[in-house]
Amino acid sequence: MTDAEDRKPQSDEARSAFKAPADSSVTQATQVIQVPKVTPAAPAAPGTDSESSTTSEFAVPEGLALPRAGSESEATSEFAIPDGLTVPEHTVPEAEGSAFSLPSTYSARQAPAAFTPPGGIPAVSLTKDIPWQDRMRTMLRMPVAERPALETVPKTEEEGPAVPRVLDLTLRIGELLLAGGEGAEDVETAMFAVCRSYGLDRCEPTVTFTLLSISYQPSLVDDPVSAQRTVRRRGTDYTRLAAVFQLVDDLSDPETHVSLEEAYRRLAEIRRNRHPYPGWALTGAAGLLAGAASVLVGGDLIVFVAAAFGAMLGDRLAWLCAGRGLPEFYQFTVAAMPPAALGVALTVAHVDVKASAVITGGLFALLPGRALVAGVQDGLTGFYITASARLLEVMYFFVGIVTGVLVVLYFGVKLGAQLNPDVALGVNEQPVVQILASMLLSLTFAVLLQQERSTVLLVTLNGGVAWVVYGAMHYVADISPVASTAVAAGLVGLFGQLLSRYRFASALPYTTAAIGPLLPGSATYFGLLSIAQNNIDKGLVSLAKAVSLAMAIAIGVNLGSEISRLFLRLPGAGSAAGRRAAKRTRGF
């Protein structure tokens, strides 16, 4: 072995060039490092094993004193922590979250059953033992953030139905209800119930006179899905209306599983369903209605026959105009002419009958009581756009009736017909006959509205009760006709609402036909007659009275319905949260 090979370290003896020599002394840790004068060391003799003759420029020179603290590293940094300084433990920062994530203090197990805002609105707990109209109406009148998350059973397939199909079904159901004369609030309630039955909670239905729209937002960060449908044709068929209510009731029942395909099939059957009464039965019902109304205001048998014949003739002429595509304004104008013409003809022929009773009976069959009640109800519940449109429609119908009667009365006055508007209709002291006439009027009105046969008897009795209350207050107690009409209409609305809650159905079939005996037919006739005889002041006063009676009917019916909901509190809703108020424009 040569000297060079002897000086070369083996692989297991190799050390780092940055390690201090073995004989370097390190003193205790001090703040001042003293560097003494270094003298060059003599070169090692050849053949020594203690140190390698090859050193690095980073090696610590011999005799250099470095601070040493126990087992700490020899090298120190200016970022080192001084002695005696206590450093708090390092905490892991929270991950950046979303504004929509739950707070760290929130616990799902300890969360309240329903969200209660700071304003103090009480939590609502709705049970399933009440009609779906009341449950959905209570929730619909709440803002979205305040609606309690009810435990619903989704009536869907494994993956669930497509949202556009659910919205389409909802709009089709709402279209049938709105076209059938249902109030805007009840239509929104039914649409909301259909959406919730398929698991769509964040839905906002909107109903106007001719347009229905609905918007669904899956979550706060997803885009909403909206759909709308236009109502172009309206038809009065309370049998179809009851079938739609039954469908919504089955969809809202958590124990009944109705798939989306089954709901579409039932809806198609409802649309294809024929009316329960044929056309000749409707024409006969219109005649009987006019005859019963003429007896109600003091007519006899001849007046009954004349009024019935005039009303049936007017009904056929209106059907003829409808088949030719004429608007409803002209249909009402044509339908009002035959009863007025018969009354004028009997007067010109000097027949000893009350011609005014004939004309008044014919007007009873044409007055749009259903549209009037629905319009006022929409206004009272906060749907002002829909209410304005409905009342405008009523005004056009009324103007059409006025036009038809005025044309006939004008020519009758020119022909010398002795029609005296100052002579009021004499009411005979025959209360039993009048009560029977009022019940017959309600029955025929129910047939004209295409009601179910099971509801005809109940609405007939309701109409008889309404006339008994009105007659007792007006003819016996001598109370004003407006107040008597309002009270009688309020009882009609109260009984109708109770019957609808008992049968889980719409209240319209039990109230609309029952208000028939209260319609202001005589006030309308005498107002038109005064205008035809150029007595404008008396005519306007009489027409104002007719409008007042009509408003009393509509408000009374709505007030009776609200009273029934006020005293029949929702089970489980608490004493302070029976029912939220309707939409308001002020912060009450």
C-alpha positions as CSV (number, residue, x, y, z in Angstrom):
1,M,0.0,0.0,0.0
2,T,1.4,3.4,-1.1
3,D,1.4,6.5,1.0
4,A,-1.4,8.1,-1.1
5,E,-3.6,5.0,-0.7
6,D,-2.9,5.0,3.0
7,R,-4.1,8.6,3.3
8,K,-7.3,8.0,1.3
9,P,-10.3,7.4,3.6
10,Q,-12.4,4.3,3.1
11,S,-16.1,4.6,2.1
12,D,-17.4,3.8,5.6
13,E,-15.0,6.3,7.2
14,A,-15.9,9.3,4.9
15,R,-17.1,12.4,6.8
16,S,-18.8,15.6,5.7
17,A,-16.6,18.5,4.9
18,F,-18.9,20.7,7.0
19,K,-18.3,18.7,10.3
20,A,-16.0,20.3,12.8
21,P,-12.8,18.5,13.6
22,A,-12.8,16.0,16.5
23,D,-10.4,18.0,18.6
24,S,-12.2,21.3,18.3
25,S,-13.5,22.5,21.7
26,V,-17.0,24.1,22.0
27,T,-17.6,26.1,25.2
28,Q,-20.9,26.8,26.9
29,A,-23.5,29.1,25.2
30,T,-22.5,32.8,25.3
31,Q,-23.8,35.9,23.6
32,V,-20.3,37.1,22.4
33,I,-18.2,34.9,20.2
34,Q,-14.5,35.5,20.7
35,V,-12.2,34.6,17.8
36,P,-8.6,34.2,19.0
37,K,-5.6,34.6,16.9
38,V,-5.2,31.5,14.8
39,T,-1.7,30.2,14.0
40,P,-1.2,27.8,11.2
41,A,-0.9,24.3,12.3
42,A,2.0,22.2,11.3
43,P,1.3,19.7,8.6
44,A,0.6,16.3,9.8
45,A,3.2,13.7,9.4
46,P,2.7,11.3,6.6
47,G,1.2,8.1,7.6
48,T,-0.9,9.4,10.6
49,D,-4.5,8.0,10.9
50,S,-6.1,10.6,13.3
51,E,-7.2,13.2,10.7
52,S,-7.5,13.5,7.0
53,S,-5.0,15.9,5.6
54,T,-7.7,17.2,3.2
55,T,-10.0,19.9,4.8
56,S,-12.8,22.1,3.5
57,E,-12.9,25.9,3.5
58,F,-16.1,25.7,5.5
59,A,-14.5,23.7,8.3
60,V,-14.3,25.4,11.7
61,P,-10.8,26.4,12.5
62,E,-9.0,24.9,15.5
63,G,-9.4,26.8,18.7
64,L,-12.7,28.6,17.6
65,A,-15.2,28.8,20.5
66,L,-18.8,28.4,19.5
67,P,-21.9,28.7,21.8
68,R,-23.5,25.4,22.6
69,A,-26.8,24.8,24.4
70,G,-27.1,21.2,25.4
71,S,-28.3,19.1,22.5
72,E,-29.2,22.0,20.2
73,S,-27.7,22.3,16.8
74,E,-24.4,23.9,16.6
75,A,-25.4,26.4,13.9
76,T,-27.6,29.3,15.0
77,S,-29.7,31.7,12.9
78,E,-30.8,35.3,13.4
79,F,-34.4,33.9,13.3
80,A,-33.8,31.7,16.3
81,I,-36.0,32.2,19.3
82,P,-34.2,33.9,22.2
83,D,-33.9,32.2,25.5
84,G,-36.8,32.7,27.9
85,L,-39.3,33.6,25.1
86,T,-42.5,31.5,25.3
87,V,-44.2,30.8,21.9
88,P,-47.9,29.8,21.8
89,E,-48.8,26.5,20.2
90,H,-49.4,26.7,16.5
91,T,-53.1,26.3,15.6
92,V,-54.3,25.1,12.2
93,P,-56.3,27.9,10.5
94,E,-59.9,27.1,9.5
95,A,-60.5,26.2,5.9
96,E,-62.0,28.9,3.8
97,G,-65.8,28.2,3.6
98,S,-68.8,29.5,1.6
99,A,-71.3,32.1,2.6
100,F,-74.0,29.5,2.3
101,S,-72.3,26.9,4.6
102,L,-73.7,26.3,8.1
103,P,-72.0,28.1,11.0
104,S,-69.6,26.2,13.2
105,T,-72.0,26.6,16.2
106,Y,-74.9,25.0,14.3
107,S,-76.0,21.5,15.4
108,A,-78.6,19.7,13.3
109,R,-79.7,17.6,16.4
110,Q,-80.3,20.7,18.5
111,A,-81.9,22.8,15.7
112,P,-85.4,24.1,16.2
113,A,-88.3,22.4,14.5
114,A,-89.0,25.5,12.4
115,F,-87.2,28.7,11.6
116,T,-88.5,31.6,13.6
117,P,-87.3,35.1,12.4
118,P,-86.3,37.8,14.9
119,G,-89.5,39.6,14.2
120,G,-91.4,37.2,16.4
121,I,-93.4,35.2,13.9
122,P,-94.4,32.0,15.7
123,A,-93.4,28.7,14.3
124,V,-96.2,26.8,12.6
125,S,-96.7,23.1,13.0
126,L,-99.4,21.9,10.6
127,T,-101.0,18.5,10.9
128,K,-102.3,16.3,8.2
129,D,-105.9,16.1,9.6
130,I,-107.0,19.4,8.0
131,P,-107.8,20.2,4.4
132,W,-104.9,20.7,2.1
133,Q,-106.3,24.1,1.2
134,D,-105.8,25.4,4.7
135,R,-102.3,23.9,5.0
136,M,-101.0,25.2,1.7
137,R,-102.7,28.6,2.1
138,T,-101.0,29.1,5.4
139,M,-97.6,28.2,4.0
140,L,-98.1,30.1,0.8
141,R,-98.8,33.4,2.7
142,M,-95.4,33.1,4.4
143,P,-92.1,34.2,2.8
144,V,-89.9,31.4,1.5
145,A,-87.4,31.7,4.4
146,E,-90.1,31.4,7.0
147,R,-91.9,28.3,5.6
148,P,-91.6,25.3,7.8
149,A,-89.9,22.3,6.2
150,L,-92.6,19.8,6.5
151,E,-91.8,16.1,6.4
152,T,-93.1,15.1,3.0
153,V,-93.2,11.8,1.3
154,P,-92.1,12.3,-2.3
155,K,-94.4,10.6,-4.7
156,T,-91.8,10.0,-7.3
157,E,-89.8,7.2,-8.9
158,E,-86.3,6.2,-7.9
159,E,-84.6,9.1,-9.6
160,G,-87.6,11.5,-9.3
161,P,-89.5,13.1,-12.1
162,A,-88.1,15.9,-14.2
163,V,-88.7,19.4,-12.8
164,P,-90.1,20.7,-16.1
165,R,-92.8,18.0,-16.2
166,V,-93.8,18.7,-12.6
167,L,-94.1,22.4,-13.4
168,D,-96.1,21.6,-16.6
169,L,-98.6,19.4,-14.6
170,T,-98.9,22.2,-12.0
171,L,-99.7,24.8,-14.7
172,R,-102.3,22.6,-16.4
173,I,-104.1,22.0,-13.0
174,G,-104.0,25.8,-12.3
175,E,-105.4,26.5,-15.8
176,L,-108.4,24.3,-15.2
177,L,-109.1,25.9,-11.8
178,L,-108.7,29.5,-13.0
179,A,-110.8,28.9,-16.1
180,G,-113.5,27.4,-13.9
181,G,-113.9,30.6,-11.9
182,E,-111.8,29.7,-8.9
183,G,-110.2,32.6,-6.9
184,A,-106.6,33.5,-7.6
185,E,-105.5,32.6,-4.0
186,D,-107.1,29.2,-4.2
187,V,-105.4,28.6,-7.6
188,E,-102.0,29.5,-6.2
189,T,-102.7,27.3,-3.2
190,A,-103.5,24.3,-5.4
191,M,-100.4,24.9,-7.6
192,F,-98.2,25.1,-4.5
193,A,-99.7,21.9,-3.2
194,V,-98.9,20.0,-6.4
195,C,-95.3,21.1,-6.4
196,R,-94.7,20.2,-2.8
197,S,-96.3,16.7,-3.3
198,Y,-93.4,16.0,-5.8
199,G,-90.7,17.4,-3.5
200,L,-90.3,20.9,-5.0
201,D,-90.3,23.1,-1.9
202,R,-88.8,26.4,-3.3
203,C,-91.7,27.2,-5.6
204,E,-93.4,30.5,-6.2
205,P,-96.7,30.4,-8.2
206,T,-98.1,33.6,-9.6
207,V,-101.7,33.9,-11.0
208,T,-103.2,36.8,-13.0
209,F,-106.4,36.9,-14.9
210,T,-105.1,35.2,-18.1
211,L,-101.5,34.1,-17.2
212,L,-100.1,31.5,-14.8
213,S,-96.4,31.2,-14.0
214,I,-94.4,29.3,-11.6
215,S,-90.7,29.4,-10.6
216,Y,-88.7,26.7,-8.9
217,Q,-85.2,27.3,-7.4
218,P,-83.4,24.1,-6.5
219,S,-81.1,25.8,-4.0
220,L,-79.7,29.3,-3.2
221,V,-76.9,28.9,-5.7
222,D,-78.6,27.2,-8.6
223,D,-80.5,28.9,-11.4
224,P,-84.3,28.9,-11.1
225,V,-86.5,27.1,-13.5
226,S,-89.6,29.0,-14.7
227,A,-92.6,28.1,-16.8
228,Q,-95.9,29.8,-17.7
229,R,-99.2,29.1,-19.3
230,T,-101.9,31.3,-20.8
231,V,-105.6,30.8,-20.1
232,R,-107.5,31.5,-23.4
233,R,-110.8,29.9,-22.8
234,R,-113.1,29.9,-19.8
235,G,-116.0,27.6,-19.1
236,T,-118.3,27.1,-16.1
237,D,-118.2,23.4,-15.1
238,Y,-118.1,22.8,-11.4
239,T,-118.1,19.1,-11.9
240,R,-114.7,19.4,-13.6
241,L,-113.7,21.8,-10.8
242,A,-114.5,19.2,-8.2
243,A,-112.6,16.5,-10.0
244,V,-109.5,18.7,-10.1
245,F,-109.8,19.4,-6.4
246,Q,-110.0,15.7,-5.8
247,L,-106.8,15.1,-7.8
248,V,-105.0,17.8,-5.9
249,D,-106.3,16.2,-2.6
250,D,-104.9,12.8,-3.6
251,L,-101.6,14.4,-4.6
252,S,-101.3,16.1,-1.3
253,D,-102.1,13.1,0.8
254,P,-98.9,11.6,2.0
255,E,-100.4,8.1,2.3
256,T,-101.5,8.1,-1.4
257,H,-98.9,7.5,-4.0
258,V,-99.8,9.1,-7.3
259,S,-97.1,9.0,-9.9
260,L,-96.6,11.7,-12.4
261,E,-97.9,9.5,-15.2
262,E,-101.0,8.6,-13.3
263,A,-101.6,12.3,-12.5
264,Y,-101.3,13.2,-16.2
265,R,-103.7,10.4,-17.1
266,R,-106.3,11.5,-14.6
267,L,-105.9,15.1,-15.8
268,A,-106.6,14.0,-19.3
269,E,-109.7,12.2,-18.3
270,I,-110.9,15.3,-16.5
271,R,-110.4,17.4,-19.6
272,R,-112.3,14.8,-21.8
273,N,-115.1,14.4,-19.3
274,R,-118.5,15.4,-20.7
275,H,-120.7,17.9,-19.0
276,P,-123.2,16.2,-16.6
277,Y,-126.2,18.0,-18.2
278,P,-127.1,18.3,-21.9
279,G,-127.8,21.5,-23.7
280,W,-131.6,21.2,-23.6
281,A,-131.4,20.8,-19.8
282,L,-129.4,24.0,-19.5
283,T,-131.9,25.9,-21.6
284,G,-134.8,24.5,-19.5
285,A,-132.9,25.5,-16.3
286,A,-132.4,29.0,-17.6
287,G,-136.2,29.2,-18.1
288,L,-137.1,27.9,-14.7
289,L,-134.6,30.2,-13.1
290,A,-136.2,33.3,-14.7
291,G,-139.7,32.0,-13.8
292,A,-138.7,31.4,-10.2
293,A,-137.1,34.9,-10.0
294,S,-140.3,36.5,-11.4
295,V,-142.4,34.8,-8.7
296,L,-139.9,35.8,-6.1
297,V,-140.6,39.5,-6.9
298,G,-144.4,39.2,-6.9
299,G,-145.3,37.5,-10.2
300,D,-148.1,35.0,-10.8
301,L,-148.4,32.0,-13.1
302,I,-148.7,34.0,-16.3
303,V,-145.6,36.0,-15.4
304,F,-143.8,32.7,-14.6
305,V,-144.5,31.3,-18.0
306,A,-143.7,34.5,-19.9
307,A,-140.4,35.0,-18.0
308,A,-139.4,31.3,-18.6
309,F,-140.2,31.5,-22.3
310,G,-138.2,34.8,-22.7
311,A,-135.2,33.4,-20.9
312,M,-135.1,30.2,-22.9
313,L,-135.4,32.2,-26.2
314,G,-132.6,34.5,-25.0
315,D,-130.4,31.4,-24.1
316,R,-130.8,29.9,-27.5
317,L,-129.9,33.2,-29.2
318,A,-126.8,33.5,-27.1
319,W,-125.8,29.9,-28.0
320,L,-126.3,30.8,-31.7
321,C,-124.0,33.9,-31.3
322,A,-121.4,31.8,-29.5
323,G,-121.4,29.3,-32.3
324,R,-120.7,32.2,-34.8
325,G,-117.7,33.3,-32.7
326,L,-119.2,36.6,-31.4
327,P,-117.6,37.9,-28.1
328,E,-119.5,37.4,-24.9
329,F,-120.5,41.1,-24.8
330,Y,-122.8,40.6,-27.8
331,Q,-124.0,37.3,-26.4
332,F,-125.2,39.0,-23.2
333,T,-126.8,41.8,-25.3
334,V,-128.8,39.4,-27.4
335,A,-129.8,37.2,-24.4
336,A,-131.2,40.2,-22.6
337,M,-133.5,41.3,-25.4
338,P,-136.2,38.5,-25.5
339,P,-137.4,38.9,-21.8
340,A,-137.6,42.7,-22.1
341,A,-139.4,42.3,-25.4
342,L,-142.0,40.0,-23.9
343,G,-142.6,42.3,-21.0
344,V,-143.1,45.3,-23.4
345,A,-145.4,43.2,-25.6
346,L,-147.6,42.2,-22.7
347,T,-147.9,45.8,-21.6
348,V,-148.8,47.0,-25.1
349,A,-151.3,44.2,-25.4
350,H,-152.9,45.5,-22.1
351,V,-152.5,42.1,-20.4
352,D,-153.1,42.4,-16.7
353,V,-149.7,41.2,-15.6
354,K,-146.7,42.7,-14.0
355,A,-144.5,43.3,-17.0
356,S,-141.7,44.5,-14.7
357,A,-141.6,41.0,-13.0
358,V,-141.2,39.4,-16.4
359,I,-138.2,41.6,-17.3
360,T,-136.7,41.3,-13.8
361,G,-136.9,37.5,-14.0
362,G,-135.1,37.5,-17.3
363,L,-132.3,39.6,-15.8
364,F,-131.7,37.2,-12.9
365,A,-130.6,34.5,-15.4
366,L,-128.0,36.9,-16.9
367,L,-126.4,38.8,-14.0
368,P,-122.8,37.6,-13.6
369,G,-122.9,36.9,-9.9
370,R,-120.1,34.2,-10.1
371,A,-117.6,36.6,-11.7
372,L,-118.6,39.4,-9.4
373,V,-118.0,37.3,-6.2
374,A,-114.6,36.0,-7.6
375,G,-113.5,39.5,-8.5
376,V,-114.3,41.0,-5.1
377,Q,-112.7,38.0,-3.3
378,D,-109.5,38.5,-5.3
379,G,-109.4,42.1,-4.3
380,L,-110.0,41.4,-0.6
381,T,-107.2,38.8,-0.6
382,G,-104.6,41.1,-2.2
383,F,-104.7,40.0,-5.9
384,Y,-105.5,43.5,-7.2
385,I,-104.5,42.9,-10.8
386,T,-106.7,39.8,-11.1
387,A,-109.5,41.5,-9.2
388,S,-109.4,44.5,-11.5
389,A,-109.6,42.3,-14.6
390,R,-112.5,40.3,-13.2
391,L,-114.4,43.4,-12.2
392,L,-113.8,44.9,-15.7
393,E,-115.2,41.7,-17.2
394,V,-118.3,42.0,-15.0
395,M,-118.7,45.6,-16.1
396,Y,-118.6,44.7,-19.8
397,F,-121.2,41.9,-19.2
398,F,-123.3,44.4,-17.3
399,V,-123.0,47.0,-20.0
400,G,-124.1,44.3,-22.6
401,I,-127.2,43.5,-20.5
402,V,-127.9,47.2,-20.2
403,T,-127.6,47.8,-23.9
404,G,-129.9,44.9,-24.8
405,V,-132.6,46.0,-22.3
406,L,-132.3,49.7,-23.1
407,V,-132.8,49.1,-26.8
408,V,-136.0,47.2,-26.2
409,L,-137.3,49.6,-23.5
410,Y,-136.6,52.6,-25.8
411,F,-138.7,51.2,-28.6
412,G,-141.4,50.1,-26.1
413,V,-141.7,53.6,-24.7
414,K,-141.9,55.0,-28.3
415,L,-144.8,52.5,-28.9
416,G,-146.7,53.8,-25.9
417,A,-146.0,51.0,-23.4
418,Q,-147.0,52.2,-19.9
419,L,-144.0,51.2,-17.9
420,N,-143.8,53.1,-14.6
421,P,-140.5,52.9,-12.7
422,D,-142.0,54.6,-9.7
423,V,-144.2,51.6,-8.9
424,A,-142.1,49.1,-7.0
425,L,-142.7,45.5,-7.4
426,G,-145.3,44.4,-4.9
427,V,-144.4,41.5,-2.8
428,N,-147.3,39.3,-1.9
429,E,-147.6,38.0,1.7
430,Q,-146.7,34.4,0.6
431,P,-143.5,33.5,2.4
432,V,-143.8,29.8,1.7
433,V,-144.2,30.4,-2.0
434,Q,-141.2,32.7,-2.0
435,I,-139.1,30.3,-0.1
436,L,-139.9,27.5,-2.6
437,A,-139.2,29.9,-5.4
438,S,-135.8,30.8,-4.0
439,M,-135.0,27.1,-3.6
440,L,-136.0,26.5,-7.2
441,L,-133.9,29.4,-8.3
442,S,-130.8,28.0,-6.5
443,L,-131.4,24.5,-7.9
444,T,-131.6,25.7,-11.5
445,F,-128.6,28.0,-11.0
446,A,-126.7,24.9,-9.8
447,V,-127.7,23.1,-13.0
448,L,-126.5,26.0,-15.1
449,L,-123.1,25.9,-13.3
450,Q,-122.8,22.1,-14.2
451,Q,-122.5,21.1,-10.6
452,E,-122.3,17.5,-9.3
453,R,-125.7,16.0,-8.6
454,S,-124.6,15.3,-5.0
455,T,-124.2,19.0,-4.3
456,V,-127.4,20.2,-5.9
457,L,-129.6,19.4,-2.8
458,L,-127.2,21.1,-0.4
459,V,-126.9,24.3,-2.4
460,T,-130.7,24.4,-2.8
461,L,-131.1,24.3,1.0
462,N,-128.4,27.0,1.4
463,G,-130.3,29.2,-1.1
464,G,-133.5,28.8,0.9
465,V,-131.8,29.7,4.1
466,A,-130.3,32.8,2.5
467,W,-133.8,34.0,1.4
468,V,-135.4,33.3,4.8
469,V,-132.7,35.5,6.5
470,Y,-133.1,38.3,3.9
471,G,-136.9,38.3,4.1
472,A,-136.9,38.2,7.9
473,M,-134.5,41.2,8.1
474,H,-135.9,43.3,5.2
475,Y,-139.6,42.6,5.1
476,V,-140.3,41.8,8.8
477,A,-137.6,43.9,10.7
478,D,-137.6,46.7,8.1
479,I,-133.8,46.7,7.7
480,S,-132.2,48.2,4.7
481,P,-131.8,45.8,1.7
482,V,-128.1,46.3,1.5
483,A,-127.5,45.3,5.1
484,S,-130.0,42.4,4.8
485,T,-128.3,41.2,1.7
486,A,-124.8,41.3,3.3
487,V,-125.9,39.3,6.3
488,A,-127.7,36.7,4.2
489,A,-124.6,36.4,1.8
490,G,-122.4,36.1,4.9
491,L,-124.4,33.0,6.0
492,V,-124.1,31.6,2.5
493,G,-120.4,31.9,2.6
494,L,-120.1,30.5,6.1
495,F,-122.2,27.4,5.3
496,G,-120.5,27.0,2.0
497,Q,-117.1,27.0,3.6
498,L,-118.2,24.5,6.3
499,L,-119.5,22.2,3.6
500,S,-116.4,22.4,1.6
501,R,-114.2,21.7,4.6
502,Y,-116.4,18.7,5.4
503,R,-116.0,17.3,1.9
504,F,-112.4,18.6,1.3
505,A,-113.6,20.3,-1.9
506,S,-114.0,23.8,-3.4
507,A,-116.5,26.2,-1.7
508,L,-117.7,27.6,-5.0
509,P,-120.4,24.9,-5.7
510,Y,-121.9,25.5,-2.3
511,T,-122.0,29.3,-2.5
512,T,-122.3,30.6,-6.0
513,A,-125.8,29.1,-6.8
514,A,-127.0,29.9,-3.2
515,I,-126.6,33.7,-3.8
516,G,-128.9,33.6,-6.8
517,P,-132.0,34.8,-4.9
518,L,-130.1,37.8,-3.6
519,L,-129.0,39.2,-7.0
520,P,-130.1,42.8,-7.7
521,G,-132.4,42.1,-10.6
522,S,-135.2,44.5,-9.8
523,A,-132.9,47.4,-9.0
524,T,-131.1,46.9,-12.3
525,Y,-134.4,46.8,-14.2
526,F,-135.8,50.0,-12.6
527,G,-132.6,51.9,-13.2
528,L,-132.5,51.0,-16.9
529,L,-136.2,51.9,-17.2
530,S,-135.6,55.3,-15.7
531,I,-132.8,55.9,-18.1
532,A,-134.9,54.8,-21.1
533,Q,-137.5,57.4,-20.0
534,N,-134.9,60.1,-19.9
535,N,-134.9,60.2,-16.1
536,I,-131.2,60.0,-15.7
537,D,-131.0,60.9,-12.0
538,K,-133.3,58.2,-10.8
539,G,-131.8,55.7,-13.1
540,L,-128.3,56.3,-11.8
541,V,-129.5,56.1,-8.2
542,S,-131.2,52.8,-8.9
543,L,-128.1,51.4,-10.7
544,A,-126.0,52.6,-7.8
545,K,-128.3,50.6,-5.5
546,A,-127.8,47.6,-7.7
547,V,-124.0,47.9,-7.5
548,S,-124.2,48.3,-3.7
549,L,-126.3,45.1,-3.4
550,A,-123.8,43.3,-5.7
551,M,-120.9,44.4,-3.5
552,A,-122.7,43.4,-0.4
553,I,-123.2,39.9,-1.8
554,A,-119.6,39.5,-2.7
555,I,-118.2,41.0,0.5
556,G,-120.7,38.9,2.6
557,V,-119.7,35.7,0.9
558,N,-116.0,36.4,1.4
559,L,-116.5,37.5,5.0
560,G,-118.4,34.3,5.8
561,S,-115.6,32.2,4.5
562,E,-113.0,34.2,6.5
563,I,-115.1,33.9,9.7
564,S,-115.2,30.1,9.3
565,R,-111.4,30.0,9.0
566,L,-111.0,32.5,11.9
567,F,-112.9,30.4,14.4
568,L,-111.9,27.0,13.1
569,R,-108.3,27.2,14.0
570,L,-105.8,24.8,12.4
571,P,-104.9,21.9,14.8
572,G,-101.3,22.2,15.9
573,A,-100.9,25.7,14.7
574,G,-101.0,27.3,18.1
575,S,-103.1,30.1,19.4
576,A,-101.2,32.9,17.7
577,A,-100.5,31.4,14.3
578,G,-103.7,30.0,13.1
579,R,-103.4,31.7,9.7
580,R,-101.2,34.3,8.2
581,A,-102.8,37.4,6.8
582,A,-103.2,37.9,3.1
583,K,-100.8,39.9,1.0
584,R,-100.6,43.5,2.1
585,T,-99.3,46.7,0.6
586,R,-98.6,48.2,4.1
587,G,-96.5,46.8,6.9
588,F,-99.4,45.8,9.3
